[in-house]
Amino acid sequence: MKIGIIADTHDNITAIQKAVRFFNIQDIKYVIHAGDYVAPFSLKELMKLKARFLGIFGNNDGERRGLLGVCKDIHEPPYDVILDGKHIIVTHMLDSLSKRSKMNTDIIISAHTHIPEIKQGNPMYINPGECCGWLNGKSTVAVLDLETFCPEIIDLSTASLKKG
């Protein structure tokens, strides 16, 4: 099973639309958002995903009631989920995790730094970077194949957005 990972969308509708188009032409079963949507209007774009959506709140998500009005599947971090037999923890900021929470975990998804990063190991750490592209000028997301345990950072400015 392949999952899409996105974070730090920060109301950039154009970047969110690109990410949704990209995920919708992949064989993605879940898209996990690691926080910082900001406003509910931008979350509405993510509801156009064909894949099942799951998210957590970030430090810039002040309008939580409005966000939950758009999507009920947004949770307080850290959030644990098991997908395809893999234990995944989703958090916005890594420093919110305890040593104990990292035990018996296969994958830790985080955000906040706006810097894409993959650290192989046990657990594997994935930060998809910033979808919005506001800070570093690159709009990035990640894709992880849970079967092969092969993660990839995708630069949406160079990714093919055509099925094929």
C-alpha positions as CSV (number, residue, x, y, z in Angstrom):
1,M,0.0,0.0,0.0
2,K,1.3,3.5,-0.9
3,I,0.5,6.5,1.3
4,G,1.0,10.2,0.5
5,I,2.4,12.5,3.1
6,I,1.9,16.2,3.1
7,A,2.3,19.0,5.7
8,D,2.7,22.8,6.1
9,T,0.2,23.7,3.4
10,H,-0.4,27.1,5.0
11,D,-3.3,28.2,2.8
12,N,-1.4,28.0,-0.5
13,I,-4.4,26.8,-2.6
14,T,-2.3,26.5,-5.8
15,A,0.2,24.2,-4.1
16,I,-2.6,22.2,-2.4
17,Q,-4.3,21.7,-5.8
18,K,-1.1,20.5,-7.3
19,A,-0.6,18.0,-4.4
20,V,-4.1,16.7,-4.8
21,R,-3.7,16.3,-8.6
22,F,-0.4,14.4,-8.0
23,F,-1.8,12.1,-5.3
24,N,-5.0,11.4,-7.3
25,I,-3.0,10.0,-10.2
26,Q,-0.9,7.8,-8.0
27,D,-2.0,4.5,-6.5
28,I,-2.3,6.2,-3.1
29,K,-4.7,4.6,-0.5
30,Y,-4.2,7.2,2.3
31,V,-2.9,10.8,2.5
32,I,-1.6,11.8,5.9
33,H,-1.3,15.5,6.7
34,A,1.2,16.4,9.5
35,G,-0.4,19.8,10.3
36,D,-0.5,23.5,9.6
37,Y,-3.4,23.8,7.1
38,V,-4.2,27.2,8.7
39,A,-7.7,28.0,7.5
40,P,-10.7,25.8,6.8
41,F,-11.1,27.0,3.2
42,S,-7.7,25.4,2.3
43,L,-8.7,22.1,3.8
44,K,-11.7,21.9,1.5
45,E,-9.2,21.5,-1.4
46,L,-7.7,18.4,0.3
47,M,-11.2,16.9,0.5
48,K,-11.0,16.4,-3.3
49,L,-8.5,13.6,-2.7
50,K,-9.5,10.1,-4.0
51,A,-7.5,8.5,-1.1
52,R,-8.7,8.4,2.5
53,F,-7.5,11.5,4.4
54,L,-6.1,11.5,7.9
55,G,-4.5,14.5,9.6
56,I,-3.2,16.1,12.8
57,F,-3.2,19.7,14.0
58,G,-0.1,21.8,13.7
59,N,1.0,24.9,15.7
60,N,-0.6,27.3,13.2
61,D,-4.0,25.7,13.2
62,G,-5.9,28.1,15.4
63,E,-9.3,27.6,13.9
64,R,-9.7,24.0,14.9
65,R,-13.5,24.0,15.2
66,G,-13.7,25.3,11.6
67,L,-11.2,22.7,10.4
68,L,-13.1,19.9,12.1
69,G,-16.3,21.2,10.4
70,V,-14.6,20.4,7.1
71,C,-13.0,17.1,8.1
72,K,-13.6,15.0,11.2
73,D,-10.4,13.0,10.7
74,I,-8.0,15.6,12.1
75,H,-6.5,14.7,15.5
76,E,-4.4,16.1,18.3
77,P,-0.7,15.1,17.9
78,P,0.9,12.8,18.4
79,Y,-1.5,10.4,16.7
80,D,-1.0,6.7,16.3
81,V,-2.3,4.7,13.4
82,I,-1.7,1.2,12.0
83,L,-1.7,0.9,8.2
84,D,-0.8,-2.2,6.4
85,G,0.5,-3.7,9.7
86,K,2.9,-0.7,10.2
87,H,2.7,1.4,13.4
88,I,2.9,5.0,12.4
89,I,3.1,8.0,14.7
90,V,2.1,11.4,13.2
91,T,3.2,14.6,14.9
92,H,3.8,18.1,13.9
93,M,6.8,18.7,16.0
94,L,9.3,15.9,16.8
95,D,10.1,17.3,20.3
96,S,6.6,16.4,21.4
97,L,7.4,12.7,21.3
98,S,8.8,10.8,24.2
99,K,11.4,8.1,24.0
100,R,8.8,5.6,25.0
101,S,6.5,6.6,22.2
102,K,9.2,5.9,19.6
103,M,9.5,2.3,20.8
104,N,7.7,-0.4,18.7
105,T,7.1,2.3,16.1
106,D,7.9,1.7,12.4
107,I,7.4,5.2,11.0
108,I,7.4,8.7,12.5
109,I,5.9,11.4,10.3
110,S,6.6,15.0,11.3
111,A,6.6,18.5,9.9
112,H,7.1,22.0,11.3
113,T,10.7,22.6,10.0
114,H,9.5,23.0,6.3
115,I,12.6,20.9,5.4
116,P,12.1,17.6,3.6
117,E,13.9,14.8,5.2
118,I,14.0,11.0,5.3
119,K,16.0,9.1,7.9
120,Q,16.1,5.4,7.4
121,G,16.2,3.3,10.5
122,N,14.0,1.9,13.2
123,P,11.8,3.9,13.3
124,M,12.0,5.6,9.9
125,Y,11.5,9.4,10.1
126,I,9.8,11.2,7.3
127,N,9.2,15.0,7.0
128,P,7.7,15.8,3.6
129,G,8.8,19.4,3.8
130,E,6.5,22.3,3.0
131,C,3.7,21.9,0.4
132,C,3.2,25.6,0.5
133,G,6.7,26.6,-0.7
134,W,6.5,29.9,1.2
135,L,9.8,29.5,3.1
136,N,12.2,27.6,0.9
137,G,10.5,28.1,-2.5
138,K,10.0,24.3,-3.0
139,S,6.6,22.7,-2.8
140,T,7.2,19.1,-1.6
141,V,5.3,16.1,-0.5
142,A,6.3,12.5,0.1
143,V,5.2,9.1,-1.0
144,L,5.9,5.9,1.0
145,D,5.3,2.4,-0.2
146,L,4.5,0.5,3.0
147,E,5.3,-2.9,1.4
148,T,8.8,-2.0,0.2
149,F,9.4,0.6,2.9
150,C,10.7,2.9,0.1
151,P,10.0,6.6,0.8
152,E,10.4,9.4,-1.8
153,I,10.3,13.2,-1.5
154,I,8.4,14.7,-4.5
155,D,9.1,18.2,-5.8
156,L,5.7,19.3,-7.1
157,S,7.2,21.8,-9.5
158,T,8.9,19.0,-11.4
159,A,6.5,16.1,-10.8
160,S,4.3,14.9,-13.6
161,L,0.7,15.7,-12.9
162,K,-0.6,13.6,-15.9
163,K,-1.7,10.1,-15.5
164,G,0.5,7.6,-17.3
